[in-house]
Amino acid sequence: PPAVSSPFVHDSKKIMIARRKWVERTGREDGPVAFNPNNRTLDKMADWFRTDENLKRVMHIDIAYSGDGDALGMCMGHVPELIRNEEGELKPFVMIDMLYRIKAPPGKEIILADIRQIVYELRFNRGFKIKLITMDGFESTEMRQQLNKKKIPTDYVSMDRTMLPYQDLYDAIMEERIAIPPYMTLVTVNENETIDILFKELTELQETDNNKIDHPPDGSKDLADSLAGVTYKLMSHKGYQRRHVLGEDRSSSDGGDPTPDAPTVRAAVWQHPAVNNEFGGSAPVP
């Protein structure tokens, strides 16, 4: 049942469908990240979580500062294919690779060097082709500079200046075009029981009077923000999408142009409202 009276994601069953799709596609019941009892601040990535695929990945990192302890949400995903909806339009299917949340103890800060080590582990040791990392907040300038030194491009995406990231996430969930891995973690380092933190955040989100998405006073949305950021970037930029239509053609595996003998995708009638000039649109990205 909904956690609040008027939730932004009104059908919580759709969230569970997204979870089931991830299990069906990967063949794994366990998620790639799990609670680490030996380090209650940093969760642990599974040994099997690696790839030799050439698909382009996008990541979003959301950092929230608080006197009760900083929090950080991290999400990585890719588009393995396009699917055709009931109107015949082609839309991206978003495959979320990983969810990761960090909550510092009260009065403590999150060590950004630890976060960069997670990124480097994924990019350089586990084979994930991370082509872009977005962040929300200009205070992340130093983080972006350090990532750029490692030849990892970064960008700024705000969850407060536009509704598009959350609208993209809502559409993907409602249209069953997203697969989300299971993820259980602690809400705070002082608790003893893990919970499905993303489900909690998504079912507590509400649209405010000033057209923003927010959480209840005692809630959070760090992980939901990172999920929305990844979904938005993947849906609005064709350069990060593998142009393969499910059941209709075969394309290159790097998210770029189709292979020479693959049919050209001609039925992509739907266009994201924020596609920028680089990808053939005219509206600027907010």
C-alpha positions, -999 to 999 in steps of 0.1 A, spaced: 0 0 0 11 36 -5 32 51 23 17 86 19 -18 98 10 -9 111 -25 23 93 -37 41 103 -69 44 67 -78 8 57 -71 11 20 -82 37 4 -60 31 -29 -78 49 -14 -108 81 -11 -87 80 -48 -79 75 -56 -116 107 -36 -123 124 -58 -97 111 -90 -113 123 -79 -147 158 -75 -134 158 -109 -119 144 -124 -151 170 -107 -173 200 -115 -151 190 -148 -137 200 -137 -102 179 -133 -71 206 -115 -52 215 -79 -61 250 -67 -70 254 -47 -38 247 -60 -3 250 -48 33 285 -52 46 285 -61 84 322 -54 86 318 -18 74 284 -4 82 291 28 61 302 12 29 282 -17 14 299 -45 -5 298 -53 -42 294 -89 -52 324 -107 -68 302 -117 -98 293 -81 -105 315 -74 -136 311 -74 -173 328 -78 -206 300 -60 -226 308 -29 -246 276 -12 -237 278 24 -225 270 31 -189 257 63 -172 260 70 -135 244 96 -112 257 105 -78 235 125 -54 251 140 -23 229 153 5 245 172 34 229 170 69 238 175 105 223 140 111 250 126 89 255 131 52 239 107 27 248 97 -8 229 78 -35 246 62 -65 231 45 -95 245 31 -127 225 19 -158 224 14 -195 199 9 -224 204 -25 -240 175 -21 -264 145 -2 -276 110 -15 -272 78 -7 -291 48 6 -270 11 2 -278 12 33 -300 40 19 -321 66 43 -308 101 31 -299 113 39 -264 144 30 -245 144 1 -220 164 12 -190 185 -16 -173 197 -5 -139 231 -22 -131 236 -10 -96 221 9 -66 244 20 -38 235 42 -8 259 55 19 248 71 52 274 87 74 271 87 112 255 118 128 279 148 125 301 130 100 309 136 64 311 111 35 346 107 23 344 115 -14 377 96 -21 359 64 -11 332 72 -36 358 77 -64 374 44 -55 340 27 -61 338 44 -95 374 34 -104 367 -2 -93 337 -4 -116 354 13 -146 389 -1 -145 386 -34 -127 351 -47 -134 348 -37 -170 319 -13 -170 322 13 -197 312 44 -177 308 71 -203 293 98 -181 287 106 -144 262 133 -135 258 150 -102 233 174 -86 249 203 -68 277 227 -77 294 218 -44 305 186 -63 330 206 -84 361 190 -67 346 155 -72 340 162 -109 376 176 -113 391 144 -99 370 122 -121 378 142 -152 415 136 -144 408 99 -148 392 106 -182 357 100 -169 333 127 -182 310 144 -158 280 167 -160 255 185 -138 218 174 -136 195 191 -112 165 173 -96 151 206 -84 152 229 -115 131 206 -137 106 177 -133 119 159 -163 142 134 -145 113 122 -122 88 123 -151 111 100 -171 115 77 -141 77 77 -136 70 69 -172 96 41 -173 81 25 -142 45 28 -153 52 16 -188 73 -13 -174 104 -2 -194 129 -4 -165 146 -32 -146 158 -24 -110 180 -47 -89 171 -57 -54 190 -37 -28 187 -40 10 207 -17 33 206 1 66 187 34 69 213 46 94 245 30 107 230 27 142 202 4 131 204 -34 130 179 -43 103 182 -38 66 153 -25 45 144 -20 9 154 16 9 145 24 -27 110 10 -24 106 31 8 118 63 -9 97 58 -41 65 51 -23 70 82 0 77 107 -28 52 135 -33 48 163 -58 48 197 -40 29 228 -49 59 244 -66 63 214 -90 90 196 -72 94 160 -60 101 158 -23 101 133 6 83 135 40 101 153 68 115 121 83 122 105 49 149 106 22 153 105 -16 190 101 -22 187 68 -40 155 78 -58 173 110 -70 202 90 -84 178 66 -101 159 95 -117 191 111 -128 204 80 -146 170 73 -162 167 109 -175 202 109 -191 197 75 -207 163 85 -221 172 119 -234 205 111 -252 205 86 -280 243 84 -278 240 63 -246 214 40 -261 219 7 -279 198 11 -310 186 -24 -310 148 -30 -313 137 -60 -292 128 -88 -315 132 -68 -347 169 -62 -356 204 -65 -343 228 -37 -337 263 -31 -324 269 -37 -287 286 -4 -279 255 18 -278 265 34 -311 256 29 -348 240 -4 -360 262 -30 -376 264 -27 -414 240 -56 -421 214 -45 -394 182 -27 -405 180 10 -398 157 19 -369 130 41 -386 101 38 -363 114 59 -334 85 84 -335 88 93 -298 113 121 -290 123 131 -255 113 167 -247 148 177 -237 169 162 -265 197 187 -272 211 198 -305 238 172 -304 213 145 -309 190 161 -334 166 181 -312 161 218 -308 152 222 -271 180 229 -247 186 205 -218 174 222 -186 
